[in-house]
Amino acid sequence: MRKYYFKATKDNMVSGYDAAYRHRMGHNAHPKPDRKSKEPCGVGVHLAKTIHDALHYVSGATEVYLATSTDIIASDSSKVRVGKYEILWRIPQRIIEEYQSKREDLDKEHRSKRDALCKEYQPRRDALSREYQPEREDLSREYQPKREDLDKEYQSKRDALCKEYQPRRDALSREYQSKREDLDKEYQSKRDALCKEYQPRRDALSREYQSKRDALYRKTLRKILRLCRSRR
């Protein structure tokens, strides 16, 4: 199945990274693509997978072209690096603006839903922290007087009781540490459970957003291809 890509350029199809390199309609070939490296960023021509990505990569781009290539050297989630490629058609500015506008609306909708979900989740997380904090403070208050009393006793009998005191202090510290660790585990378990409950909804929201983005891209691509064919 033929795959389509997008190339953003400066005026007159001049490369956004190398002013000496100019693309042309039809078949093109980069003079010295790096075929040894399989990194997506490298020597060659970079074609974006969406109009949005194409404009993102070239600051000050004035033109966007529909392109295709079977000479893929490397790729990542947003682009491919190629040696040979074909420029098919210059995309009208109105289609680019329409796509960008719908993409921005989709992004805003996604951010709004995600923020709303976070707002719903945050009070429960705060409540869990508030529930946990008094117990931790109570444990500290319970421990502190005991340590102070033990320190007073130790200070008055330092030399005679040094050997006896240290094990008692260590035992008290171990007791405190054990209780605190148990309390921390309980808190972490409750927090993990809350996150586990929240995560599927966040994942579902991300999938919904990605699906809408993909649908918008496919719809725009079909419109571009129809216009391209009708003008040949």
N, C-alpha and C positions, 0 to 999 in steps of 0.2 A: 504494500500500500504506500502510495506516495506521501511523503511528509513535507509539510510546509513550515517555513521559518520566516523571520522578519529581520531586516537590516535597516538600521537608522543611520543616516549620513548627514553631512553638512551640505551646503548648496552644491548643485551639479555633481552629486554622487561622490563627493570627496570624503575619504575615510575620516572618522572622528578622532582617530589616534595617529594617523600618518598622513599629513597633508599632501605628500608626494604620491600617495596611492589613491587611485580613483576606480570605483566600480563602474560597470557598464551594463546596459540591458543585454540579456542573453547569457551565454556561457562565459564564465570567468575562471581564472586559475591564479592562485597566489604564487609568486615567483619562487619562494623558498619556505614552504611550510615545514615545521618540525614534526616529522612523523615518528621519531623515536620516543619522544615524550608522550605519555598518555594523560598528562595534566590538562584539564579543560582550559586553563589560562596558559597561553604560549604562542609561538609564532604560527600564524595562519589567519584565516578569516573567521570571525566569531559571528554566528547567526543566533538570534534570540528565539526562544520558543513562544513568546507572546509579544504583542505590540508594547505592552507595559514594560517588559524587560528590555526590549530594544531601545526605548527612549531612556530608560534608567541608565543604560551603559554608555550612552553618548550624550554628554552635556552640550546643550545648545543645538541639538539635532533639528533640522528643518525638513527632512524628507524621510519617509519610511517606505520600504519596498518589500513586496512579497517575494520570497526566494525558496529554492529547493536544492537539495544536495544528497547524493548517495555516498559521497567521499568523506565520511565522518571519521575524524582522527580521535577525538575525545569529546566527552559531554558531561554536563552536570544537570541539576534540576532546572536551570533557567536558560542554558545556551548549549550550542555545539561548536566545536572548532573543526574547520574543514580546510581542505586544500583546493578542491574544485567545487564550483557551485553555479547556479543559474538564477539570475535576477529576472523575474517574470513580469512584474508590474509595479508601478508607483501607486501607493494607496492614497486615495483622496483625503484631504485634510478633514473633511466633515466626518468621515468614518472613524478616523483616529480620535477626533474630539468626542464623538458619540461613545466610542468604546471606553475612553478614559473617564468620561463622565459617569458611565454606568459602573465602571470598576470602582471609582471613588465612592459612589453611592453604596455599592456592595460592601466595601471596606468599612464605611461608616456604620452600616447596619450590623456588620459582624462585631465591630468594637462595642457598639451600644448593647448588643445582646450579651457579649462577654462581660462587660462592666456590670450589667444588671445581675448576671449570675454570680459574679464576685461579690456584689453588694449583698446578695441573699446569703452567700456562704460566710462572709466576714463576721457578721454578728454572732453566728454559731461558734466560730473559731474564737472570737473574743470572749464569749460566754464560757467556753471551755477553759480558756486561760484564767478567767476570773474565778472559776470554780476551783482550779488547781492552786492558784496563788495563796489563798488563805491557809490551805493545808501545809504548804511549804513554809509560810510565815509562822504558823503554829509550831511546826517542828523546830524551826530556828529558835523561837521564843522558849520552847521547852528545853532545848539543848543549851542555850546561852547561860541561863542562871546556874545550871549544873556545872558548866565549865568554869564560870566565875567563882563559884563556891570552891570548886576543886583547886583553882589557882590560888585562892586565898589560903586554903589549907596547906597547899604546897609551899607558898611563900613563907609561912611561919615555921614550917618544919623542913625547909629545903634540904639541908644537909642530911638529916636523919632519915627522911622519907623519900629521898630521890629515887632509890631503887624500887620502892613500893609504888610510888606515884606514877612513874612512866607507864607501866603496864595498864594501870587503871585509866589513864588518859587515852592510851591507845585503844583500849577496849571501848571506851565511850565514843571515840572518833569512829571506830568501826561500826558501832551500833548506829550512830547518826548517819554514816555513809550508806549503810545497808538500807535504812529506812528511806533515805533520800533517793537512792537508786530505785527502790521499789515504787516510790511515788512518781519518779520520772518515767519509769516503764509504763505505769498505769496511764499517765498523761499521754505518752507517745502512742500507746495503743489506741486510746480514744481519738487522738488526732489523726492517726493513720486510718482509722475506721471512717472518720468524717471525710477525709480526703478521698478514700475509696468510693464513698457514696457520691461525692462531687465530681470525680474524674470522668465517669461515663457520660455525664451530661455535658461536660466541657468537650470531650472527644466528639460527641454527637454534634455539638455546635460547630466544631472545626470541620467535621465531615460535610455538614450542610453548607458551610461557607465555601469549602473547596469545590463541592458539586456545583454550586451556583457560579463560581468563577470559571470552572471548566465549561459549563453550559454557555456562559457569556462569550467565552473565547471561541467555542465551536460555531455559535450563531454568527459572530462577527466574521470568522473565517469563511463560512458559507456565503455570506454577503459579498465578501471580497472576491471569492472565486467566481460567483455569478457575474459580477461587474467585469471581472477580468475576461471571462469567456465572451461576454456580450460585445466587448470592444475589440476583439481580435479580427 
